[in-house]
C-alpha cells in the first residue's frame, strides 16, 4: 500500500503544494511548528532517508535548499532548520522549519492550528 506521501504526490490526497519537479515534491506540514513549515519528499517511495541513492540524496538537498531560501525570505526567520525526523510515515522526508531559536524546532510542543486560507496563503507565498 502506498504511503500517505505517495498518495499526496499522486493527487489522491489534497495538500498545500509549495514546489515540485520530476523527482521531488514539497508541501506544507498540516501540523506545523511555525508558519512555513514544509515537508520535502522524493517522489519515489523510500522509507528511510539514508536508503536513498546518493544522486537522489544530493538532488533532494539541493531542491530543499531552494525552498529554504524562499521560507527564510518570506518568514524573515533567522534560519531554516533542516530536520530528518519521523517514524509515523514510511516515506523519507525532510522538515524545513523556520526558526529564530532552537526551541522553535521542538517537535514535542503544541503545533499551530491554521485555517485553510492561512495554509493557502503561505503555500502561495512560497511558490
C-alpha positions, 0 to 999 in steps of 0.5 A: 500500500502506498504511503500517505506521501505517495498518495499526496504526490499522486493527487489522491490526497489534497495538500498545500503544494509549495514546489515540485519537479520530476523527482521531488515534491514539497508541501506544507506540514498540516501540523506545523511548528511555525508558519512555513513549515514544509515537508520535502519528499522524493517522489519515489517511495523510500522509507528511510532517508539514508536508503536513498541513492546518493544522486537522489540524496544530493538532488533532494538537498539541493531542491530543499535548499531552494525552498529554504531560501524562499521560507527564510525570505518570506518568514524573515526567520533567522534560519531554516532548520533542516530536520530528518525526523519521523517514524509515523510515515514510511516515506523519507522526508525532510522538515524545513522549519523556520526558526529564530531559536532552537526551541522553535524546532521542538517537535514535542510542543503544541503545533499551530492550528491554521485555517485553510486560507492561512495554509493557502496563503503561505503555500502561495507565498512560497511558490 
